[in-house]
Amino acid sequence: QVQLVESGGGLVQAGGSLRLSCAASGRTFSTYAMGWFRQAPGKEREFVAAISSTGGSTYYANSAKGRFTISRDNAKNTVYLQMNSLKPEDTAVYYCQVVSGSNWRVPAFGSWGQGTQVTVSS
């Protein structure tokens, strides 16, 4: 199983940008499709974006389309989430996770990292 450490969150004004990073351990990182998920206070964790093992394909939730970009660097065992035009409703703890090969909206494992807090002020 891959160990994941998220970073890059913070406090930003509406309309601003943040770049999240997720560092993964293990030699199998490059074989996994990866995703970003988020959980706002009082809400269930939800899918944000996913990327194929090679980085050649991406998939976004409707809420992220046109504003967020997922990417990865397999040489650095890292996946990124560039977030632009942030809105207060993007406020949440953001997590990365290996995603299911048959459904990228579904996390493959039940163990999560600590996440990184993103707070967008209006």
JORA-V328854 format. One line per field, one symbol per residue. ss: DSSP state (h for helix, s for strand, l for the rest). psi: psi as a letter, one per 40 degrees, with the letter a starting at -180 (. if undefined). burial: + if it has 24 or more other C-alpha atoms within 12 Angstrom, else -. A space follows every 10 residues. Layout:
ss=???
psi=???
burial=???
//
This chain:
ss=lllsssslls sssllllsss ssssllllhh hllssssssl lllllsssss sllllllsss lllllllsss sssllllsss sssllllhhh lssssssssl llllllslll lllllsssss sl
psi=ihhhhiieia hiiheaiihi ihhiiieede ehiiihiihi heiihiidii iideeeiihi ideehedihi iigddefiii hhhifiidee hihhiiihih deheehidie hiaeihhhhh i.
burial=-+++++++++ ++---+++++ ++++----++ -+++++++++ -----+++++ +++-+--+++ ---+--++++ ++++--++++ +++++++--+ +++++++++- ---++++--- -++-++++++ --
//
